[in-house]
Amino acid sequence: MSKEKKSEKASVGVFDATLSAIKAASETLNRAADQAGAEIEALEQELSAIEPGVSVWTGVLFQEPATLEGSNGSQNGVRTLKLGFLKGKKGGLVVRDEVTAIDGSVVQQEEVSLRKAERETRLLLRPYLSDVLNLVLTALRVQVGRLPVVATAEPEAPSV
């Protein structure tokens, strides 16, 4: 092995412990993202088969400061994430990623399938899947409550 190759190998060796830690953390995150993806896909298939016919959104589940770049320079804002379920062919579990300016005006809003959201977003919102399911159930119960009352007893015979 040439002196140059030995020198390169030796200089990379200084980072071996850090590289091993990066590899382990990356593998953990990728495994968790795969599990979340499988869970999300299974839930969507079940909900699709059930056809609940409602759309619901959680409140804000995640919030962080954001910097907005525009023609007038940059300004501070807030990025928020909500999780929802939308009915219809393009429905399913959906993330609403919204950036608002300090004055409250919405500067950017995107809705994307949770399945197709970035790994970090899927992992961040995974614990809230049951919240969305409970909102779907609540919306359905409200609709059921609006149905006219149907008598279940046998009708009385007419009097003679």
C-alpha positions in Angstrom: 0.0 0.0 0.0 1.4 3.4 -0.9 2.1 6.0 1.7 -0.7 8.2 0.3 -3.3 5.4 0.7 -2.1 4.6 4.3 -2.4 8.3 5.1 -6.0 8.5 3.7 -7.0 5.4 5.6 -5.4 6.7 8.8 -7.1 10.1 8.5 -10.5 8.4 8.0 -9.8 6.1 11.0 -10.0 9.1 13.2 -13.8 9.3 12.4 -14.6 5.6 12.7 -16.4 5.9 16.0 -18.5 8.8 14.7 -19.2 7.1 11.4 -20.3 3.9 13.3 -22.7 6.0 15.4 -24.1 7.7 12.3 -24.6 4.3 10.7 -26.4 3.0 13.8 -28.7 6.1 14.1 -29.5 6.0 10.4 -30.4 2.3 10.5 -32.6 2.9 13.6 -34.4 5.8 11.9 -34.8 4.0 8.6 -36.3 0.9 10.4 -38.7 3.2 12.3 -39.7 4.9 9.1 -40.3 1.6 7.4 -42.5 0.5 10.3 -44.4 3.8 10.3 -44.9 3.5 6.5 -46.3 -0.1 6.8 -48.6 1.0 9.6 -49.9 4.1 7.7 -50.5 2.0 4.6 -52.4 -0.7 6.5 -54.6 2.0 8.2 -55.3 3.6 4.8 -56.3 0.3 3.3 -58.7 -0.4 6.2 -60.2 3.1 6.1 -60.6 2.8 2.3 -62.4 -0.5 2.7 -64.7 1.0 5.4 -65.4 4.2 3.4 -66.2 6.5 6.3 -67.1 9.4 4.0 -65.9 12.1 6.3 -63.0 14.5 6.3 -61.3 15.6 9.6 -58.2 17.5 10.8 -56.4 17.6 14.1 -55.4 20.8 15.7 -51.7 21.9 15.4 -49.5 18.9 16.3 -46.1 20.4 15.6 -44.9 24.0 15.5 -41.5 25.6 14.9 -40.1 28.9 13.9 -39.6 29.5 10.2 -37.8 32.0 8.1 -39.7 33.3 5.1 -37.8 34.4 2.1 -39.5 36.9 -0.2 -38.9 39.8 -2.6 -38.7 42.1 0.4 -36.1 40.1 2.2 -36.6 37.5 5.0 -39.1 37.6 7.8 -39.9 35.4 10.7 -42.9 33.1 10.7 -44.2 29.8 12.1 -44.4 26.4 10.5 -47.2 24.1 11.7 -48.2 20.6 10.9 -51.7 19.1 11.2 -52.8 15.6 10.4 -56.1 14.7 8.7 -58.1 12.2 6.9 -59.8 13.2 3.7 -62.6 11.3 2.0 -62.7 10.4 -1.6 -60.4 8.9 -4.2 -57.6 11.2 -3.4 -58.3 11.0 0.3 -56.5 9.1 3.0 -54.2 10.2 5.8 -52.8 13.6 4.9 -50.4 16.1 6.4 -51.0 19.9 6.1 -47.7 21.7 6.3 -48.4 25.4 6.7 -46.2 28.5 7.1 -47.7 31.7 8.5 -46.2 35.1 8.8 -46.2 36.9 12.1 -49.4 38.8 11.2 -51.1 35.4 10.9 -51.4 35.3 7.1 -50.8 32.0 5.4 -47.7 32.3 3.2 -47.4 28.7 2.2 -49.6 25.7 2.5 -49.1 22.1 1.2 -51.1 19.0 1.7 -49.4 15.7 1.1 -50.2 12.1 1.7 -48.7 11.0 5.0 -47.3 7.9 3.1 -45.3 10.2 0.8 -44.3 12.8 3.5 -40.6 13.1 4.5 -39.3 10.5 6.9 -39.0 13.1 9.7 -42.6 14.1 9.2 -44.0 10.5 9.2 -42.1 9.7 12.4 -43.1 12.9 14.1 -46.8 12.4 13.3 -47.0 8.6 13.8 -48.1 8.9 17.5 -51.1 11.0 16.4 -52.7 8.4 14.1 -55.1 7.3 16.9 -56.2 11.0 17.3 -57.2 11.1 13.6 -59.1 7.8 13.9 -60.9 9.1 17.0 -61.9 12.3 15.0 -63.2 10.1 12.2 -65.3 8.1 14.7 -66.6 11.3 16.3 -67.6 12.8 13.0 -69.4 9.5 12.1 -71.2 9.5 15.4 -72.4 13.0 14.8 -73.8 12.0 11.5 -75.5 8.9 13.0 -77.0 11.1 15.7 -78.7 13.2 13.0 -80.5 10.2 11.5 -84.2 10.1 12.1 -85.2 7.8 14.9 -86.4 4.5 13.6 -88.8 2.5 15.6 -87.6 -1.0 16.4 -90.8 -2.3 18.1 -93.5 -4.2 16.2 -96.2 -1.8 14.9 -99.5 -2.0 16.9 -102.4 -3.7 15.3 -105.2 -1.3 14.2 -108.1 -1.1 16.7 -111.5 -2.4 15.5 
